[in-house]
Amino acid sequence: MSSVESQIEAQIPGLRRYARALTGNVARADDLVQDCLERALSRLALWRRGSNLKAWLFTIMRNVWLNDLARHRARPDMDASDDGLDQAVVAPGQMERLVMRDLASALAQLAPEQREAVLLVGLEGMSYAEVAEVTGVPVGTVMSRLKRGRDRLARLMHGAEPAIRRVK
């Protein structure tokens, strides 16, 4: 196995977490990771040595996911009706399960670009610059999406609506 393939293999856990968060389904997440890795390995010659391999892989995954979304919108009859989050390998306690259910529901209610920023920064620990590279938007846009996403997520999780500000 080459050095680059070893580096790609090291990114698989993060890719799986992100795919699971994007799809909300273990089987579809595994398919997404497999499609991402297949595309990355078949196009390995396109990767610029010395550039950010993690960002390159996450960009590929994002593009595969967006293509799948567009394909499913065009042909909704092909979309399986298994949209709920699958059971975790070790089921959490009842309270933790309820919190996870509420979090999954709140994440699903975020605008896609906000959910993407929250997941890449919060779940994957990517820097703003890495997220900007993955999503193809400026760092300031990433920061804005993240702030709005976190604020909305907090409101959804805690049930508090923002106070209406009066502008004079």
N, C-alpha and C positions, 0 to 999 in steps of 0.2 A: 504494500500500500504506500502510495507516495505521501509526501509531507502535506500537500494541499488536501488530499483525501482524508488524512488524519485530522486536519484542521476542520474540514467540513463535518466529519463525524462528531467532533467535539461540540458542534453547534446544534446537533439534532435535539437534545432535550429542550433547548430554548425554542426551536422551531415547532416542536410538538406542543409546548405550552401556548405559544402564540396561535397556532392553528386551532387548538381546542377552544381558545377564547374567541377566535373569529367565528368558528362554525357552531360551537355549542354542542358538539357531538363527537364522541371518540372515534367512531368509524370514519366519518367524513374528515376529521382532523388527520387521521392516519393516511387517508387517501391524498389529502392536500400536501402533507409532508413528503409522501412518496413522489407525487408529481413535481414538487419543488426540487427534490434531490435529483430526480431523473433529468429535469431540465438543466439544473446546474452542472451535473456531470457531463451531459451531452454538449454543453456550451462552455466547458471549462477554459477553452482557448480564448474566450471573450473576456475572462476575468483578468484584470490588470494586476500583475504581481506587485505587492507593496500597498495595494489599496485595501480598504476595509472589507474583508471577506464576510463578516457577519452582516454588515449592511447590504452587501450584494445578495446574500442568500435571502434575507428578509424582504428585499425588493422583489426578488423572483417570486417568493411566496405570496406577497401582496398582489402582484400582477396575475398570478395563477388564480388566486381567490377572486379578484375582480372579474376576470374572464369567466370564471364559473358562475358568479352572480349574474352577469349579463346573459350567459347561456340559459340559466334557469328562469330568468325573467322572460326570455324569448320563448321558452318551452316549459311552462310551469308544470305540465303533466309529467315531466321527467323528474321533478323534485320529489324526493321521499318526504313523508310526513313525520319524520323523526327529529323534529327541531329541538326538543327538550334536552337539557344537559343529562348525559348518562350518569349512572351511579359511579361514585368514586370507588377505587379498589378497596379502600378501607372507609366504610361509611362513618362520617362524623356523628357526634352526638346530636340529639334532637335540636338543641338551640343552634349549634353550628350549622346544621343542615338548613335550618330556616334562614339564617344569615346568608349562607351561600346561595340559597334560592332567591332571596331578595336582591343580592348583589348581581346575580346573573340576570335577573329581570331588569334591574336598573341599568346595567351595562347595555342590554338589548334596546333600551329606550333612548340611549344617547345617539346623537347624529353619528353616522359612520366615521367621519373624519375625527370627531372627538373621541369616540371609542378607540380608534386606532392609536391616537396619541396617548391616551390613558394606558392602554395595554402595553405599548412599546416602552414607555417610560416607567410606568408603575410595575408591570409584570416582568418585563425583560431587562429593566435597568439600563436602557439605552440612553445616551446623552441626547440633548436637543439636536446637536449637529448630526448624529447618526440617524435620528428620526427624520430630520430634514432630508438627508440623503436617501433614505428608504422611500419616503413619500413624495419626494420631488418638489417640496415647497420650502420657502425661506424659514430660517430658525424662528423669526418673530411670529410667523404663522403657526408653527408648532407650539410655541409658548402660549399663544392665544387659544388655540384649540384645546390644549391641555388645561389651561385655567378654566375655560368654559365647561369642559368635560368634567373636571373635578368638582366644580361648583354644582353642576346639575346632578352629578352622582350623589353628592352630599345631601342635596335637597330631596332626591328620590329615596335615599336610604333613611333619612331622618324625618321626612314628611314636612319639613318646614319650607314654605314658599318664601321667596325673597320679598322684603318690604318694598313697596312701590316708592320710588324716589320721585320727588317733585322737582321738576326743572323749571327755573324761572328765567 
